[in-house]
């Protein structure tokens, strides 16, 4: 039978940009630029004859044509001399003692390593803010690896598509709108509901402001199917539409006759395909295999093993049925729908263009009911 669904949504994300690495160069000006956190800088020659080093503290002059070299962090002290002081656990950069420094500017890039320099470990960098990268926490790793901690400045973060565990969410459905018909459909929120049976006596109940949550009940019907999900225009494959997944959580009572399916249901066209991803049944055991179906193999998905079947839809010559039936039933969890599709294709099954996909219950007889407190189908 055919069901229809509602409109789809999208999720997206961006990536995080890592800061560029700096380098150290020398020059006649005595300005040390690009000295990275954790590296060592080699300054250029200081002021020439009679000159006063603009980067030295007040009152200090450099020797004629003098030159200073730092293996770790340079600290200018008092009368213009420079001393090389290795910091405790890391590199400090350039600081002035006894005067303000106006000539020596530190431009620190997170993760940079000076040419021929050393990597510091354990120290906390000071003297600059990383642009486009991260400030180091606990020192710079050897070899200039990206330090831990801190969010990048100027870079985009990767959006997460993770959802909360549907098995940890507890909710109670109340109120709602009942739809009792042998065949009917409609929309609510971003989803479309559909109820179908070959006899009268079944209902589907939708709940406002509860996502795709729904309930269903039936009484001695030959074949009853109710579900909520998404509807498409038959022009695109699942790969063209995006990555399909679903979350569900359900409780059920009563009976469902000779066979029952709880999970994912849908249709494809060109070729015509009716498909199921079966997670649970009223037997609380692996659901019965489809009548006349042939087992093609097993696949692994969402922490479980599924038996894959293919069969012809009864009463047709052109429509095929594809099934993934979980060997160990579960009443809640995440379903990687696109993963099943791709693994079916790897087993030689030809897939078509998307018509619908939804979370459903199907019962062949019995008297029972089911509450889907979580029921969502998304495309990322």
N, C-alpha and C positions, 0 to 999 in steps of 0.2 A: 504494500500500500504506500501512498505518497503522503508525506507531511511537508509543511512549509514553515519557515522561520521568520525572524525579524532582521533588522539591519545590523551590520557588523561594526566593530570599533577597531581602533588601532592604538598601538603603543610604540613608542620610539625611544631611542637613547642616543647619547653622544659619547665621545671618547675623551679621556683625559690626556692633555698634552704635557709631555715631560719637558722640563727646562733644559736649555742648551748648556754645553760644557764650556767653561772658560779656559783661557790660556794666559800665560804670563810672558810679558816681553819687557825688555829693558830699553831705556832711552836716555838721551842727554839731559832730559828735563828733571830726572829724579822722581818722576811720578810713576807709581806702581799701579797698573790697571789690570783688571780681569783676574786678580789673584783669587783663586777659588778657596772655599772653605776646605781646610785639610791639606792644602798644597803649600809649597814654599815659593816665595817670590824673590827675584833677583832685581834689585833696583838699579837704575842707571847711575851715571856719575852725577855728583852733586854740583853745586854752583862752582863756576870757574873763578879765576883770579879775583879775589876781593868780593866775591858774591856772597850773599846771605841766602841760605837754603830756606825757601818759602815754607817748606814742610817741617822745618825744625821748630822747636819751642822758642818762645820769646827769649831773646838774649843770647842765643847760640849761633855760632857760625861754623861752617865746615872748613876743613883745611883746604889749602890751595889745591885745586884739581883733585881733591880727595874722592874716594869711591868707597861705598859701603855695600856689603853683601850679607844677606840673611839666609840662614838655613832654616829657621823656624819662623818666629815673629819678631820684627824689629821694634825696638822701643828706644825713642830718642830721649836722652837723659841730660838735663841741665845744660851744659855748655856746648852742645853741638855734636858731641860724639854719639855714635850709635853702638848699641850692644845687642847681641843676638841671644834672646832668652827663649829657650824651648818651653812652651806652655805645658801645664799639667794635663796630659791626656789629649790635647788637641791644639790646633793652630789658632792664634788669636787675631792675626792680621796686623795692622799697623796702628799704634796708639801713641799719643804724645804725653810725656810727663814733664811738667814744668812749663807748658805753653800750649797754645792751641795750634793745631795743624791745619794749614790752608792749602798746602800744595800736594800732599799725598792723599789720594782718593782711593778708597777700596771699593771695587765693584764686584761683589761676590755673586757667583752663580752656583746654585745648588748642584752638586754632583760633578762639578768641574775638577779637573786635575791639571796642575801646572806641568808644563813640559819639563821633564827631568826632575819633577818635584816628588815629594813624599806624601803618602796618605796618612792622615791622622786618625786615630781611633779614640773614642771616649770623650772627646772634647765637645763643647758647645760653641758654635761659631758666633761671632759678633761682627758688627761693623758693616752690615749691608742687608738689604732685603732682596730675596730672590724674585726676579720677575719672570713669569712663565715657567717656574719650577716649584720646588718645595724647599722650605727651610729644613736643615738637617736636625734630627733629634738624636742625640747620643753620639755625634761624630759622623764622619764620612767614611763609608766603607772603602776598603782597599781597592785601588783600581778605578775609583771614581764612580762606583755604582750609585744608583739613585738612593738617597738616604730615606730612612723611614719617617713617617709622620708628616703632618701638614698637608693642606690642600694646595693645589697649584694655583698661582695667581695668573690670570689671563688664559687659562686652559679650561675646556669644558669637561664636565664630569660625565661619566657613563651612567645613563639612566638604568635603573633596575626594573626588570619585569617580573621579579619574584612576587608571589602572593603568599598570604598567610596559609598555614596548613589547614585545609578544610576539615581535617579530622579533629582539630583542637577548637573549632568554633562551635559553640552551643547556642541554639536559638529555638524559639517556639513560634510556630505559625498560628495566627489567629485572624478571625474575620475572613476576608477574601471574597472573591466573586466566583461563583460556580458556573461552569459551562457544561450543561448536560445535553448532549446531542449525539446522534449516531455518527455525524461527520460535521465538524465545524472548526473554525480557526479565527484568530484575531491577534492584535498587537497590544503589548503593554511594555512601557519603558523602551529599551533597545531590542527587545526580543519579540518573537511571535510564538504563540501557543497553538497547538493543534490536538484535537481529540478525534479518534476514529474507532469504529467498531462495526462488525458485521451484524450486530443486533443492538437494540436499545437497552439502556440500563447502566451506563457508565458516565462518570463526570470527571472533569478537570477543574481545579480551583487555582486561580492566580491571586497573588497578594501584592498590593500596591507598596512601593518603597521597600521591596525586599529582594531587589535584583531579579534573578530568574527563578527564585524559589516557587515551588508549586506542590500541589497535592493531587492525588487521583484515587478514585474508588470504583469498583465494578462488582457486578452480581450476576454470576452464571452467564457470562457472554462467551460466544464461540471464539472470538479474537478481539481483544481490546488493546488499543495503543494510545498513549497520551504522552506529550512531550513539549519542551520549550527550547528554542534555539534560534538559529539564523537561516535566512532565506536568500538565495542568489539568483542571478539572471541567466544561468546556464551558458555563459560565454567564456568563463575563465577556469583554468585548472587550479587545484589547491596551491601549487607552487606560485602561480601568478597572483593569487590573493594574499598569500602570506603564510605564517606558521600558525596552525590551528592547535588549540589546547582547551581543556575543560577542567573544572573543579566540581566535585559533587560530594554530598553527604546526605544519606537517606536512612529512614527507618520504615519498616513495613510490618504489616500484620495480616493474618488470614491466609488464604490460599490463592493459587493462581492456575489451577488446573494442571494439565499434562506438561506444560512448558511455560517458562517465563524468562524474560530478558530484562535486565536493568543495566543501563550504560549509555552508549552513544549509538545513534541511528541516523541514517541519511541516504540521500540519492545522488547519483551522478548521471550525466547524459553523454551520449556520443563517445563510448558505448553506454548503454543503459545498465546501471548498477545500483542495487540496494545493498547497503553495508551496515554492519553492526560491530561495535567494540563492547563486548559483554563483560561487565565487572561483577555482577551479583545476580542471584535468582532467589525465588521463594523457597527453594530446596536447601538453601545455605550450603550448597556443595557445587562443584563444577556444573554449570548449566548443561543441559542436554545438547548434543551436537545437532545441527540442522538435518532434517529428514532428507535423505538422498545426497547429502554432502560428502565430498571427498576431502580428506585431510592432506594439506600440502606441506605441512611442516610446523615448526614452532618458532616463535620469536621472543625476544626479551625486551620488555618496556616497563618503565615506571616501577621497577623493583619486583616484577613478576614475570611468569612464563605464560605465554598465550598459545593455544592451538589455533592454527589458521585453516579455515575451510572455504571451499568454493562449491556452489551448487547452482542449479537452474531454478529460477523463481517459478513456483507451481502455476500452471496455466498459461505460461508464456514460452516463447521460443527464442526471444532475443535478450531478455533481462537475466543477468547473473546476480547471485548473492555472494558477498564476501563477508567472512566472519573472523574476528579475533576473539577467542573465548578464554578468559583467564582461568588458569588451572586451580587457583586458590581464590575463592570469592572474597570480596571486600565491600564494605558499605560506605567508604569515603576515600577520597584521595584525588590526586592530580592525574589527568589522562593526556598523554602526548599524542594527540590525534594524528598530526602530520608524520610522526615517527612510524605509526602503524601503516599509513599510506605508503611511505617510502619502502618499508620492509615487505609489504605486499608486492610492490613492483619488483623488488629483488627476487621474489619467488615466482615471477613470471606473470603476475596478474596485470592486465591492462586497465588503467584507470581513465575516467572521463572528466568532464567539466562539472563544476559544483552546482548542485541544485539546492540542497539543504543539508544542515547538520544540526542535531539537537540532542539533548539529554532526555531519555525516555524510560518508560516502563511498558512492557508488553506482556499480556497475560492471556493464555488460552484456556479460559474457563475459571472456575472457582469464585470465591467471594473474598475480596481483600481490599486493602488500601495501602497507600504509601505516601510519606511526606519527604519531599526534597527540601531540606532546610538550607542547603547550598546547591545551586545549579547555575553555573556560568559557562558560557562558550565564548572564547575570545580569539582574535587573530592579531598576531604581532608582526 
